[in-house]
Amino acid sequence: MMIRPTVLKSVLAATALFACSLAHADRTWLLPSSTMLSLNDGWVTFDAEVSDTVFTIDHVPLPLDGLVLLAPDGSSVQPENPSTGHLRSSFDLKLSTPGTYRAALVSDTLFASYRVNGEMKRARGSAEAVAKEIPPGATELRVTQSISRNETFVTAGKPTDTVLKPSGHGLEMMPQSHPNDIGAGSTTQFRFLLDGQPAAGILVSVVAGGVRYRERLGEQSYTTDARGEVSVAWGAPGMYWLGAAPPRDPALQGPNAPAGTLDKPTRRVSYSATLEVLPQ
């Protein structure tokens, strides 16, 4: 699927901002039409967007290139009717077997700048593609690796846990209870992992949907402890956006920041999930 240059530029800018500041960045999200269905071969439609406010289709679509769909047994599933329009991307998923499915948009991209014969050049793509593009003799090389994950979970019938296992790459969320079993007024504990290890000091933001219909954002902010854990207190029923990223490090910003190389690029990681809080 080809990505329009304007869309890619907006997504890359949103990802960079998201990794630096949760409070003021555009938000990337993956929204299912339902999170809990019966066992009668139901369908779920997903929207994917980069927006100014959560779950409002007002900016640019989130590309589906990194879409990963897992069935309850952990096997891959193909989306139905994938589409990318001017404002959003969408696809359908048939829940043909009982259990919990995981839908994720995963990106792992290198961004490089370098100088050749006095002219500044840029490259982006996989590590292999960027390495091939940079010619011998290039100078002033700066390489950044951006790893992002946007995901959500849907269940047909009884919830299962197989798809909740982390991949061990990038920033991930490991719920300590099932993500499709969250009730209004309850508290849920989450553990965040960076490359499979507990991630301390991660900034976590939680925002309820329907921002356009209230006077304030209503953001809840948390910081993971030494075990990479936070406890989130839920309010009213509805769809919630949860985002996480390391705090901004001034030493890694600006022209004096570490340049990064192909072997050891500067890293940016971010995570977001859409969760439904059900009436008690």
Phi, psi and omega in degrees: 000126182279138179257127177299138181305319180295323178294312181299318180299317180293320180294317180296320178295318179296319180296317179296316178295318182300319181292338182266323186208116179285331189287330190237007184272156164300149184248138175259138183207157179233113189245118176274150177290333175212152175248343180227125179229164174282188186268013188266050177053054183283167177241148175230135175255137181244140169251143179230128189209157165247119187222164178286324177233150187296137174063021174249124183275090188220010185223261182223157178288153172267120183301149183263011184301324183262026183290129176233120178244126180242132176281168182305334179271003179092357179280159181282146178234143179268138177286156174254142173055046177295140183207142174234117179256200182284331185244337182206159168255158179206159174199163179248151177224127176267126179268083189273345177231150181290151178124190185259132178253150178239127176244125184219141169253113187243131180231133175223099190230140173263139174238127184229145169232145183198165182244134177227122180053041177082353182256134180280131180238160177224150178216149176211151180148203177290164180302319181294317182293318181293320179299322179289331185282331183278119184281158173300143179090357177295144181239173179053041182286131174227127185232131178235137175254126179246120180240120179228152177220125174240124186212168174204170185227140176227147185231135171255114181078230184278132179298145176231168189247354187304316185282356181278352182293136180287156179275339182086013182230126179077195180269126182225159177248131178242099182294141179273350169223170189291133183290346175261017179226060180245128182249148177302137179083359180265175176236133181240136178261133178237145172245131178254137183238140173243113185054038175087356182248149180308133185251101179278151174076015178281135177276129182238131180239138178233126182227129176283149175294173180080025182301323184294345182256009176226166189277347183221161181294319180072033183285135170258133183241138180222164173227131182293147179274192184298337178267004181078021188249150170222156174243118185259127177266124184265144177264233184290159176300153178146185178270137181234145173257130176241124179235151181213144177195155174296154176295154179293130179254110181304331181291342181258012181245155173082180186292339181267005179290155176307136187289322187080145180233175177297324180282324181226077180286155168295138186250143168232130179230147177207161183212144170211153179217149172254126183231144177255130175260123186264155175299144179283000000 
